[in-house]
Amino acid sequence: MIKLQHIHRNFQVGDQTVHALDDVTLEIKTGEYVSVMGPSGSGKSTLLNLLGLLDKPSSGKYFLNDKNVTDLDEEQLAITRNKNIGFVFQVFHLIPRLTAAENIELPLILAGIPENIRKQRVEHALASMNLMERAHHKPSQLSGGQRQRVAIARATIMEPSVLLADEPTGNLDRKSGLNVIETLEQLNQQGITLIIVTHDVSLGSRSTRTIRMLDGKIESDSIRSGVG
């Protein structure tokens, strides 16, 4: 599914080189539930951006579904992202002037999916997220938890094989956050590979595998006792 080989990601800050990722080698199998943890500046978000093809490594190789995606051009990256990867962020990134249904539908429009199929898939997504009664509400009319469920529905409407979540409960109260995490875990149980970046120890402990990062390196990589 995902294979990183000797990945480095360097940034130039003034006259200094920052090693955001330092010789990271990693494999994640289809259907795994992985949390990525570590202090600020440890490389978590850089790793997530690279896994999501939003950034390229300075050196090393990245294989996604047995395809080397390291040197794809921007158009090829966009196509690969749209087909394979969904994103859920701490900030919901919903378009304010669009309704919940229209926000969810947007990736299908960009992919050129016919209207009749779009409508069916959006309706199914709304129902699966318990949002049917909020379909025609705009983001400002939704609670934080509802907005994040809209964002999850939008992230998964193209049926990606990988779902990347960056602090997905960071802007939510405890109850809403738990609801969102349970929604993500249900998607994982349906076969989606789920990778969550989080500072929250209680959230990280829910995953079946925990990768801890420090100074751009993988400090530890453990599978929860009794799993796998």
C-alpha positions in Angstrom: 0.0 0.0 0.0 2.4 2.7 1.3 6.2 2.3 1.2 8.7 5.0 2.0 12.4 4.3 1.4 15.0 6.6 2.9 12.9 9.7 2.7 14.6 13.1 3.5 12.7 16.4 3.4 14.9 19.5 3.9 13.9 23.1 4.2 16.2 26.1 3.9 15.6 28.6 6.7 18.0 31.5 6.2 21.5 30.0 6.0 20.4 26.9 7.9 19.1 23.6 6.6 16.2 22.1 8.6 15.9 18.3 8.3 12.1 18.0 8.7 12.3 14.3 7.7 15.6 12.5 8.2 16.0 9.1 6.5 12.4 7.8 7.1 11.7 4.3 5.9 8.2 3.0 6.5 5.6 0.6 5.3 1.8 0.8 6.0 -0.4 -2.0 4.8 -3.9 -1.7 3.3 -6.5 -1.3 6.0 -4.2 -0.3 8.9 -5.2 2.2 11.5 -2.1 4.3 12.4 -1.6 7.2 14.7 1.5 9.5 14.2 2.5 11.2 17.4 5.4 13.4 18.6 6.1 16.9 19.8 5.7 20.0 17.7 8.4 20.2 15.0 9.0 16.4 15.1 8.0 16.0 11.4 4.4 14.7 11.8 2.7 17.2 9.5 5.6 17.1 7.0 5.2 13.3 6.9 1.4 13.6 6.4 1.8 16.2 3.6 4.3 13.9 1.9 2.0 10.9 2.2 -0.8 13.0 0.8 1.3 14.0 -2.2 1.0 17.7 -1.1 4.8 17.8 -0.9 7.8 16.0 -2.4 10.8 14.5 -0.7 14.2 16.1 -1.1 15.5 12.5 -1.6 14.3 8.9 -1.3 11.4 7.1 -2.9 7.6 6.9 -2.2 5.5 4.0 -3.5 1.7 4.1 -3.3 -0.1 0.9 -4.4 3.2 -0.4 -5.8 3.6 2.7 -8.0 6.5 5.0 -7.6 4.9 8.4 -7.2 8.1 10.2 -6.2 8.7 12.0 -9.5 5.2 12.6 -10.8 4.5 16.0 -12.2 1.8 18.3 -10.7 -1.0 17.1 -13.0 -0.2 13.4 -12.3 0.0 14.1 -8.6 -3.4 15.8 -8.6 -5.0 12.8 -10.4 -3.3 10.3 -8.1 -4.5 12.3 -5.0 -8.1 12.6 -6.2 -8.3 8.8 -6.9 -6.5 7.5 -3.9 -6.3 9.9 -0.9 -8.8 11.7 1.3 -7.9 14.5 3.7 -9.5 15.6 7.0 -8.0 18.7 8.7 -8.4 20.4 12.1 -9.8 23.4 10.1 -12.7 22.1 8.1 -11.9 24.0 4.9 -15.6 24.0 3.8 -16.7 26.6 1.2 -19.0 29.0 3.1 -21.3 29.8 0.2 -22.0 26.1 -0.6 -24.5 23.9 1.3 -23.4 20.7 3.0 -24.5 18.6 0.0 -22.7 21.0 -2.4 -19.5 20.8 -0.4 -19.6 17.0 -0.5 -20.4 17.0 -4.2 -17.4 19.2 -5.2 -14.8 16.4 -5.7 -17.2 14.5 -7.9 -17.8 17.6 -10.1 -14.0 18.2 -10.4 -13.6 14.5 -11.4 -16.3 14.9 -14.1 -18.7 12.4 -12.6 -22.2 12.5 -14.3 -24.8 14.4 -12.3 -27.2 11.4 -11.7 -24.3 9.4 -10.2 -23.2 12.5 -8.1 -26.6 12.9 -6.6 -26.8 9.2 -5.6 -23.4 9.2 -4.0 -24.0 12.5 -2.2 -27.3 11.3 -0.8 -25.7 8.1 0.4 -22.8 10.1 2.0 -25.3 12.4 3.8 -27.2 9.4 5.1 -24.1 7.6 6.3 -22.9 10.7 8.2 -26.4 11.3 9.7 -26.6 14.6 7.9 -29.7 14.3 5.7 -31.6 16.9 7.7 -28.6 19.3 7.2 -28.1 18.8 3.5 -29.2 22.3 2.5 -27.6 24.1 5.4 -24.4 26.2 4.9 -21.4 25.7 7.1 -22.3 28.7 9.3 -25.6 26.9 10.1 -23.8 23.7 11.3 -22.2 22.7 14.6 -18.5 21.9 14.7 -19.1 18.2 14.7 -21.5 18.5 11.8 -19.0 20.5 9.8 -16.3 17.9 10.4 -18.7 15.1 9.3 -19.3 17.1 6.1 -15.6 17.4 5.7 -15.2 13.6 6.2 -18.0 12.9 3.7 -16.3 15.2 1.1 -12.9 13.5 1.8 -14.3 10.0 1.2 -16.8 10.7 -1.6 -14.3 9.6 -4.2 -13.8 6.3 -2.3 -10.1 6.7 -1.5 -8.0 3.9 -0.3 -6.2 6.1 2.2 -7.7 8.7 4.6 -5.3 11.2 6.2 -6.5 13.1 9.3 -4.5 16.0 10.8 -5.7 16.7 14.4 -9.3 16.0 13.3 -10.8 16.7 16.7 -8.6 19.7 17.5 -11.4 22.2 17.1 -14.2 20.1 18.7 -15.6 19.6 22.1 -15.1 16.1 23.7 -18.5 14.7 22.7 -18.3 15.9 19.1 -14.6 14.8 18.8 -15.5 11.3 20.0 -18.3 11.1 17.4 -15.9 12.2 14.6 -13.3 9.6 15.7 -15.9 6.8 15.8 -17.0 7.9 12.3 -13.4 7.6 11.0 -12.9 4.3 12.7 -16.1 2.9 11.0 -14.5 3.9 7.7 -11.3 2.1 8.7 -13.4 -1.0 9.5 -14.8 -0.8 6.0 -11.3 -1.1 4.6 -9.9 2.4 4.3 -6.3 2.8 5.5 -6.6 5.5 8.3 -3.6 7.6 9.3 -4.1 10.2 12.0 -1.7 12.8 13.2 -2.5 13.9 16.8 -1.0 15.3 20.0 -3.9 13.7 22.0 -2.6 10.6 23.8 -6.1 9.2 24.4 -6.8 9.5 20.6 -3.5 8.1 19.6 -4.0 5.1 21.9 -7.2 4.1 20.0 -5.2 3.1 16.9 -3.8 -0.3 16.3 -0.3 1.0 15.4 1.5 4.1 16.8 4.4 5.8 15.1 6.3 8.3 17.3 8.5 10.9 15.7 11.3 13.0 17.1 13.6 15.4 15.2 12.4 14.2 11.8 13.1 10.5 12.6 10.8 7.6 13.5 11.6 7.2 17.2 9.4 4.1 17.7 6.8 2.1 15.7 4.6 -0.2 17.8 1.6 -2.3 17.3 -0.9 -2.4 20.2 -0.7 -5.5 22.2 -3.1 -8.2 21.0 -3.5 -6.6 17.5 -2.3 -8.0 14.2 
